Amino acid sequence: MTNSPCEDKQAAGHLVWHKVKFHGPVAGRKCDLPENQSGTVDHEFINGSIYQQTFATSVSTQPTALRVAGPASPPPVVVTKAFKGWLRSQPTTGIAAQALEHVPATGVVLPLTATAEFTTTVTPPWNTPSSPSTPPTVSITLTA
Amino acid sequence: MAEVRDDGMGQFTVKQPGGPSFLHVGIADGDATVSCSTQMPLRSCLGAVSAVASWDRALSKNMGAGEVHAIAQGHDISNPEPQRYTISLARGWPGTEEFADKITKSAPEDVAVIRVDIGNSSWQWDDLSFSQGPGVMSFGGLADQSLVTDLIEVMFQVGDEWVHKHLKEFYPRIEALARGIETNDQ
């Protein structure tokens, strides 16, 4: 599967995935973010392991014309161990969301591709956190 | 020295302060999950499961299936989607090398984590070296909570030196935890 330019996914060991998807305010062009507007990043945390896992994430953006609206880290999400069904297990999921906004008059020439990079920490029950070596990112086109 | 954490609701962890070693027992929803740090590669951990199942009737019965369903991820982060596959086993596999051999050979060459579902049990091996340092791995099992002592037997086989020492020390408390949860459930 090929990702669209504004979504990404990343594994972090322990059979977990973190997928991010950006929903912008421009209908039909979900990666575009006009000035003074904000869009939403949806985080899907997927746990395929035999352990309950806690997912925490924080965002950094560049350039400064793109910034997070509200706290950089949404509340950590606890995802139960994978469900054991008929013959094999199925992953369980948790969701978090945060908003990114396009700050006007920051001296950048529009349109411009901005990025948001997410640092994810996954913590098993014995409290030894780990992070993926390559964090997931989203690319967003800042427009006038 | 050990850091002990007991949440009073079936989650019990003993951790090496400042080090990578740990052992964990979690009892919830009728299942027991037991995990520990290990220095053993995947094949040796699966070999320990097979060896214990060869003489432990309860575990053998719980794992009684001719098919293994596995899901694995490699270290190659450009390909984070896990691979799923199914492996057939001959009858009477406990005690043979078939279980460990077939699963290990089917796993990605750069396997970082693998979960194996067989019968009513699941087993998971993690290579934690990328986050916890070279040679740090973990192995764990999930089965009906009545099998908690059988799962601990496997952990005793695969655990590192720190785990051996502390499993002996905390075994009575873990047994009491399992009994307590059983009693509470009735």
Interface residues (C-beta under 8 A of the other chain):
Chain A: K9 Q10 A11 G13 H14 L15 W17 G48 S49 I50 Y51 Q52 K81 A82 K84 L87 R88 S89 P124 P125 W126 N127 T128 P129 S130 S131 P132 S133 T134
Chain B: R5 Q11 T13 K15 P20 F22 L23 H24 G26 D31 T33 S35 E67 H69 I71 Q73 I77 P80 E81 P82 A112 V113 R115 D117 N120 S122 W123 Q124 D126 D127 L128 F130 S131 Q132 G140 G141 L142
